Amino acid sequence: MATESNSEVEKCDEVDRISDLPDSLLCHILSFLQTKQTVATATLSTRWKPVWTMVPSLDFQDTAERQQNQGDNHGNNDLNMMFTQFVCRVLALREPVPLKKFRLLLSPYYFIDPTHLHTWISYAIGHHVEEIHLFRVRTRSQPLELPPSLFSCKSLKTLMVHGDIIVNCPSSIHLPNLLCLGLLRIKYTDEESFHRLLTGSPNLLKLIVWRYQQDNMISFKISHPTLRLFFFDNQVQDPRFRLELNAPSLKHLLLWDRNCHGYLLHDVTNIIQANMFNLCEHGNFCNCMLKLLSVLPNVQSLTLRYNKPLGPGFYLPMFNNLRSLQLKVKCCKWQILLNLLQSAHNLETLTLNKMDIEGPHESCWIEPQEVPKCLESRLQSFYFVRFSFLDHELELVKYILKNAQVLKTMGIHNGVSNWEKEFFFRWEMLDFPRASTSTQLLSNASPSLMPSTNCNVSTSIFFNASPAAHPSVIPSAGFTNTGPPSPTLPSVAISASIAWQSLSKELFFFMVELYLGIEIVLF
């Protein structure tokens, strides 16, 4: 009986459960791989031999092979031919099933014949392709020109072109189902090609434009009734630059710009999320920033990044719908924070992210005469990234704890590795007045230090915390009093990571134990 049982187990172990899956499921699994890998599965068994021919995606990547043979022209020519033959043979052997995705990545060492590119794109279009991704690493040769047939593909939903590619749109463009368009560091024959491409995509929802220096563009005119998301990255410094945007359905706006000027935004009051990264240093920066913010009265989530401090007398419009605010600033250039707090009465989440900790440490915080309304009734979460233990930073933390009446979480990420300052800062925070009545104790998913309290306090405080992490309840621990009882000595939990187990830190805590007459419990 035992022998029969063992043989049955061995037979079960030999069963190829993956091969027993239906073709549709196997094809779906293989669609996440490069085509070179999917074709290789034909050697597994007879069962697998025809499966790759029915996979609904094609992903051809030439980059890896070319990088290994940069200096060998003869070898590169051979690899060029091998790659071309591989693509052509795959297309010839593939079953005539609909194609959801066609992806082509070309290295700078692959010199493609335009007729081959047109043939491959025409194959994808003929098989009702829904997504096309074309990427070519920039070369010194002529850029690839997109075939005219691409601009009349009725099934196309996503088009992403990136790199050494030029867009020369025909006079007539018909892309009725195109929803997402990405134009990343490419060239245009002229500005009209860009405008015709948008006009010929009547149902476009997402537009991503990433400029580069030789794109032949100065003025961008974007007027689209259905556009929901617009991302624009302009790293080209040109005083002639203009962008005119008219998008009544726009919900998400992301701008990364070195100029900050040249923007004309019309009918964009429905924007609910805005990320504005302005890296310019010119003297008219404040006016440009104010002009951009003034057209966002209904924004709910706002992220601002800038390098230049905003001058005095900078008044913002009211943001009555703003719920989440994140400032990404250089060290000691966040004077705008008070203006934003006073303009956002319903703010619930505030994140101050210092992108560096270098530079002059002038004061950035002046306590206002009146407490902002958002602190009195709305603010629930505050995060300070790259906290440097500067006096004005401490004052800001004190002020928020003292006045934020419904604050639930405070996350502090240290910008400097100074565990001694960190220890005394956490100890000092126990005496900070707090207005919140919440007693919820939370921690982040992966903190390196996470103190909390096991006494009756109002706010959870995270150290080395990340606002993106999901909070979870942590256990309480505490100081165990080894000396005479002290009525003023509170119990406090300290969670320590392995990094805290160095000899110098242990010596420091030992000295604190002797001085305070307590035992510090590390876990």
N, C-alpha and C positions, 0 to 999 in steps of 0.2 A: 504493500500500500504506500509506504513511504517513497519507494522508487517511482511509482506511478505519479505521485503528487509532485515530486521533483521534476519529472519530465514535463508535466503540464506547466509548471512554472517556467521552465526553459523555453517551451513553445511560446508562452505569452511574451517572454522577453524578446523573442525573435520576430514578433509581429511588427511590421513597419506601419505604425499608426498614421504617420504623416502622409505616406503614399496612398492611404485609404481615404484621404480627404477628397471631397469633390473638386473638380477642375476649377470651379469659380473661386473657391476659397484658396486654392494653391496659387492661382493667378493673382489674387489680391495680395497674398503674402509676397510674391515675387515682384510685385509692382513697386515695392519699397527699395529694391536693389538696382544697381547699375545693370544695364543690358548685358554687359560683358559677363557679369556674374549669373544672370538668369539663363543665358545661353549655356553656360558651363553645367547647369543642372541636368542637361540632356544626357550627360554621361553617367548619371547615377543609376538608371535602370531603364528598361523599356517603358515602364509606366511614365517616367518623367520626360521621355524623348520629345513628345509633341507639346508639352505644357507651355514652354517658353514662347511658342509661336502664338499663343492666345493671350499673353499678358497685355493689359490695357495701357501700358506706359512704356516709353522708350527713353532711355537715359544713356546718351553717348558722351563719354568724357575722355578727352585726349591729353589733358594737362600733365598727368603723372609721367607718361612715357617720354614726352618731349623734354621735360626738365632734366632727365638723366642723360640726354644726348645733345646738349647745347652746342658743343664744339665740333660735332661730327656731322658735316653736311650730308655725306653719303648715307650715314646711318639715319639721319633725319628724313631723307628722301624715301628710304625704305619704309620707315615707320609711317610716313605720310601715306604711302601707297597701301600699307597694311590696314591703316585705320579707315581709309576710304573704301577699300574692298570689304572690310568687315561691316560697315554701315550699309553698303549697297546689298550685301548678301543677306543681312538680317531683314531688310525691307522686302527682299524678293521671296524669302522663305516664310515670312510671317503670314498667319491666317488673316483673311479679310474681316477682322473684327473691329469695332469702333475703338478709337484711340483717345484716351482721356488726357494723356500728358506726353509731350515731346520735349526733351531737354538735350541741348547740345552745348558742350563746353570745349572750347578750342584753345590750345596753347599758342604763344606767339611764334612757335617754330613750325606750326602747321599752316601751309599755304594752300588754302582750299580753292578749288576751281569754282567760280560762281555758278556754273551749270549744275554742279553737284549740290550746292546749297539749295538752288531753286528746285531741283528734283526732290530732295529730301523734304523741304517745306511743302511742296505740292503733294507728296505722299501723305503727310500728316493732315493737310487740309482735306484731301480726298477721303480720309477715314474719319472725318468729323471730329477732329481734335478739339479739345476744350481748353487745354493749357499749353502754351509754348514758352519755353525759357531758352534764350540764346545768350551765350556769354563768350567773349573772346578777349583774351589778355591783350593789352595794347602793344602794337608793333610799330615799326617804322614804315611798313608797307601801307598800301591803300586800305582804308577800312572796308569792312564788308557792307554791302548794300542789301537791304532787305528786298526780297522779291515782290513785285507788284501784286501777285496773287494773295499775299498775306493780308492785304488791306481790304479784302472782300470775303473774308472767311465768316460765314454766318454762324458756325458752331462755336467760335472762339469766345471763351469767357475770361481768360487771363493771358496777358502778354507781358513778358518781362524781357527787356533787352539791355545788355550790360557790356560796356567796354568798347572795343575798337569796331564799332558799328555805326553806319550812317543811315539816317532816315530820310528818304526821298519819296514823299507821299505823292501818289498820282492825284489828278484833279478830282477824281471821284473815289470816295472811301465809304464802305458800307460794312460796319462791324456792329450789327444790331444787338448782339448778346454780350458784348465785351463789358465786363464788370470791373476788372482790375487791370490797370496799366502802369507798368514800371519802366521809366526811361532813366537809366543809371549811367552817368558819365559817357554818354554817346554824343555823336555829332548830328547836326541837322543841315540839310542843304541850304535851308533858309528858314526864316521865322514862319512863313506860311505853311511849311510842312508840319510844324508843331500844331498850328491852329487848325489845319484841316484834319489832323488826326483826332483831335478832340471833338470837332464838329461831326465827324463821321462815326462817333461812338455815343449815340443818344442816351444809352442807359448806364453810362459809366458811374460806378460808385466809389472807387478808390483810385487816386492818382498819386504816383510817387515820382518825383523829379529830383535827380541828383546831378548838379551841373559840374562841368569841368572847364578848364581855361579856353580850350579851342572848340567850343560847341557851336560857334557861329550864331549865338543868341545874345540879344540885348534886352528885348522887350518880350515879356510873357503876358499874353492876354487870355485869361481863363474865365469863360462865362459858361456855366453848365448848370442846368436846373436840377439834376439828379445827384450830383456829387456829394458824397457823405464824408469822405476822408481825403485830406490833402496833406502830403508830406513834401516839403521843399527844402533842399539842402543847397545853399548857395555859398560856395567857398571862393567864388570869383570876385575879386575886388575891381569893380568897374563903376565909375561915377555915373555912367549913362544907364545903368541897370534900372529897369522898371518891371514891376509885377502888378497887374491889375486883376483882381479876383472878384468875381460876382457869382456867388454860389448860395442861393437861398436855402438849400437843403443840407448844407455843410454842418456836420456835428463834431468832427475831430480835425483840429488844425495843428500841424507840427512844423515849425520854422527853425531852421538852423542857418544863421546868416552872419557874414562878416561886415555887412554894410549897414543893415538896420534901416536904411533909407530906401526910398523908391517904391514903397508899398502903397497901393491904393485898394482898400478892401471895401466892397459894397455889398449890402444885403447879406451879411454873415451873422446876423443876430441870433441864429439858432445854434451857434457853436456851444457845446457843453464841455468839451475838453480841449485845452490849448497847451501846447508845449512850445515855448519860445526861447531858443538859445541864441542870444545875441552876443557876438564876440568882438564887436567893433570897439574902438578906442577914441573915436572922433568926438569933438566937443559938443556936437548936436545930439548926442546919444539920448539924453533925457527926453527931449521933445519927440524923438523917434519912438522911444519906448511908450511914452504916454499916448501917442497917436495910435499905436497898435492896440494898446489895452483899452482904449476908449470905445472900440467897436465890438467889445466882448461883454456886453451887459448881462448876458444870461449864462455865462460860463460857470460850470459846476466844479471842474477840476482844472487847476492852473499850475503849471510848472514854469518857473522863470530861471534862466541862467544868464549871467552877464558878468563882464570883467570890470567895468567902470563903475565906481560908486556914484549914486544918484545925489545930486546937489540939494541944498535947502530949498524950501518952497515948492517941493514936488507934490502935487495934489492929484490923487487918483479918483476916478469915478467910483460910484458905489457898485459893489458886486453882491447883490442881494441873494443870489442863488449859489454863491461859491461855497462848496462844502470841503474841498481838499486843496491845500496850497503847499507847494514845495519850492523852496528857494535853493538854487545851486549857485553859490557865489564863491569868489576868491576870499582869502582870509581878510576879515574885518571890512567887508564891503557889503554888509547887509543892513544898511541904514533904512532901506525901504520897508523893512519888516513892520515897523510901527504904522506906517501909512496903510499897508495892506490890512493889518488887524483892524484899523479904524474904518476901513472901507468894506469889510466882510463881516457883517453882523451875524451871519449864520454859519460861520466856519466851524467845522467839526474836527478836522485833522490838519495839523501843521507840521511840516518837516523842514528843518534848516540843515542844509548839506553844504559844509565848507569843502570846496574842491581841493584846497591845499591848506597847509598850516604855516606857510612861510610868509614873510613880508612884515610890514609895520603893523603893530598891534594897537592902533588907535581905537578908542571906544566906539562901538556901534550901537549901543543901547542907551537910550535916555528914557527914564520912566515917565510916562504921560501923566498929565494932571487928572485925566478921567480914564477910568478903566474901560477898555474896548468892550462893546456889548457882547462880542462873541465869547469873551472869557467869562462873562457873568452867567451865560445861560447855554452856550453851545459847545465850546471846545472840549472834546473828549480824549484826544490823543495828541501828544507832542513828541517829536523825535528830533534829536540833535546829533548829527553825524559829524565826526571829527572834532569832538569837544576837546578844547585845549587847556581847560582850567584857568582861563584868563578872567580877570575881575569882572569885565562887562558880561562875559558869558555866564558867570555865576549869578550876576544880578538878574539876568534874563530868566534863568531857571528859578530863582527865588520868586520873581514877580509872577511867573505863571503858576507856580505852586500856591502862592498866596491868594491869587485872584481867580483862578479857573475853578469855578464852583462845581462843575460836573466832570472834571478831568478824571479819566479812568486809567490811562497808561501814559507813562513818560519813558521814552527810550533814549539812552545816551550812549553813543559810541565814541570811545576815546580816540582822539587824533594823534596823541603822543603816547609813547610807551613809558609811562612813569607810574609804576605801581604804588609808590609811596604817596604821591599826590592823589592818586585814585582812592587809596584807602582813607585818607583823611577827609577827602571830599565826601565820600559816602557816609563817613561818621558825622560830618558836619551837617549833612542833609537831614539827619534825624531831627534836628532842631529847627528846620525851616518851617514857618507857618504854612498850613495847608487849608484850603477852602473846601476841597472836595469831601463828600461824605461817603464815597464808595469804599468798600472794604475788599474788593476783588483782588486776589493775588495772582498775577500772571507772569509768565516768562516766555522768552522766545525759544525757537526750536533748537538753536545751536549757539547759546551765549558762552563766552569763556569766563565771564564773571556775572553773577546774577544775584545781588542782594535783594532780600525782601524783608518784611517785618512780621513778627508774630505778636506784636502788640496792636492795639486798636488804632490803626492809622487810616488815612483816607485814600492814598494813591499808590498804585503799583509802580515801581521804578525799575527800568531795565538798564543794565550796564553792558556795554559792548553789544547793544541790541540792534536789530535790523527791522525797519518798519514793514518789510515785505514778508517776514517770517510769520508763521501762524502761532499765536500764543497758546500756551498750555499751562495747566496748574503745576506748580512745583512744590515739593515738600518744604516744611518749615524746619529750620535748625536755629541754633542761637548761641549767644554767649552764656557760658556757665560761670556764674560768680563763684570764685574760689576764695575771696577775701570777705571782709565785712560787708553786709548788705548795704546797698546805696539806693535810696528812694528815687534819685534822679537818673540812675543808670538804666536805660531802656534795654529790652531784649531785642536783638537784631539777628537776622539770618544772613550768613555769608556762604555763598556757593563758590568753590574755587576749582579751577581747571588744573590739569596736570602741569601746565606751565608755571603754576604758582609754587611748585614744590622745590624750587631751587634753594640752595643753602642761604643765600643772602636774604631772601624773603622770609624763610623760616626764622632766621635770626632777628629780623625786624619784628615779626609777630611775637616772638619770645620776649623782646624788649617791651612791646606794648602790654603783654600779659603782666610783666613785672610792674610796669608803671601804673596800670589801671586796676590791678588786682583781679583780673578776670581770665578765664580760659577761652581762647578762640577755637571754635570747632570748625575744622575744614572738612568738606566732603566733595 
